[in-house]
Amino acid sequence: MPNSPSDRPRRIRARREGPMLVEGPVEVELEDGTTASSDRFRVALCTCRRSRRFPWCDTSHRDKARGH
């Protein structure tokens, strides 16, 4: 379902457990109180903390899953 320009961004509190795919736009509240935002229609939130783009997933978790 497309978002209209008048929709307010969703606020998501990032947690360490579980991968999350979230329909956007989103504002992510990090543990230190700062926020990161995206206006994309869907975002992948990193929960493994390996991403260099945290809180956004960059698929860094795949190396651990394959045993590398």
Contact map, one row per residue, 1 for C-alpha under 8 A:
11100000000000000000000000000000000000000000000000000000000000000000
11110000000000000000000000000000000000001000000000000000000000000000
11111010000000000000000110000000000000001000000000000000000000000000
01111110000000000000000000000000000000000000000000000000000000000000
00111110000000000000000000000000000000000000000000000000000000000000
00011111000000000000000000000000000000000000000000000000000000000000
00111111100000000000000000000000000000000000000000000000000000000000
00000111110000000000000010000000000000000000000000000000000000000000
00000011111000000000000111100000000000000000000000000000000000000000
00000001111100000000000111100000000000000000000000000000000000000000
00000000111110000000000001111000000000000000000000000000000000000000
00000000011111000000000001111000000000000000000000000000000000000000
00000000001111100000000000011100000000000000000000000000000000000000
00000000000111110000000000011110000000000000101000000010000000000000
00000000000011111100000000000000000000000000001000000000000000000000
00000000000001111100000000000000000000000000001110000000000000000000
00000000000000111110000000000000000000000000001100000000000000000000
00000000000000111111000000000000000000000000001100000000000000000000
00000000000000001111100000000000000000000001111100000000000000000000
00000000000000000111110000000000000000000001111000000000000000000000
00000000000000000011111000000000000000000111100000000000000000000000
00000000000000000001111101000000000000000111100000000000000000000000
00000000000000000000111111000000000000001110000000000000000000000000
00100000110000000000011111000000000001111110000000000000000000000000
00100001110000000000001111100000000011111100000000000000000000000000
00000000111100000000011111110000000011100000000000000000000000000000
00000000111100000000000011111000001111000000000000000000000000000000
00000000001111000000000001111100001110000000000000000010000000000000
00000000001111000000000000111110111100000000000000000000000000000000
00000000000011000000000000011111111100000000000000000010000000000000
00000000000001000000000000001111110000000000000000000000000000000000
00000000000000000000000000000111110000000000000000000000000000000000
00000000000000000000000000001111111000000000000000000000000000000000
00000000000000000000000000001111111100000000000000000000000000000000
00000000000000000000000000111100111110000000000000000000000000000000
00000000000000000000000000111100011111000000000000000010000000000000
00000000000000000000000011110000001111100000000000000000000000000000
00000000000000000000000111100000000111110010000000000000000000000000
00000000000000000000000111000000000011111000000000000000000000000000
00000000000000000000000110000000000001111110000000000000000000000000
01100000000000000000001110000000000000111110000000000000000000000000
00000000000000000000111110000000000000011111000000000000000000000000
00000000000000000000111100000000000001011111100000000001000000000000
00000000000000000011110000000000000000000111110000000001100000000000
00000000000001000011110000000000000000000011111000000111100000000000
00000000000000000011000000000000000000000001111111100111110000000000
00000000000001111111000000000000000000000000111110000010100000000000
00000000000000011110000000000000000000000000011111100000000010000000
00000000000000010000000000000000000000000000011111100110000000000000
00000000000000000000000000000000000000000000010111110100000110000000
00000000000000000000000000000000000000000000010111111111111110000000
00000000000000000000000000000000000000000000000001111100010000000000
00000000000000000000000000000000000000000000000000111111110000000000
00000000000000000000000000000000000000000000110011111111100000000000
00000000000001000000000000010100000100000000111010101111100000000000
00000000000000000000000000000000000000000011110000101111110000000000
00000000000000000000000000000000000000000001111000101111111100000000
00000000000000000000000000000000000000000000010000111001111100000000
00000000000000000000000000000000000000000000000000100000111111000000
00000000000000000000000000000000000000000000000001100000111111110000
00000000000000000000000000000000000000000000000101100000001111111000
00000000000000000000000000000000000000000000000000000000001111111100
00000000000000000000000000000000000000000000000000000000000111111111
00000000000000000000000000000000000000000000000000000000000111111111
00000000000000000000000000000000000000000000000000000000000011111111
00000000000000000000000000000000000000000000000000000000000001111111
00000000000000000000000000000000000000000000000000000000000000111111
00000000000000000000000000000000000000000000000000000000000000111111
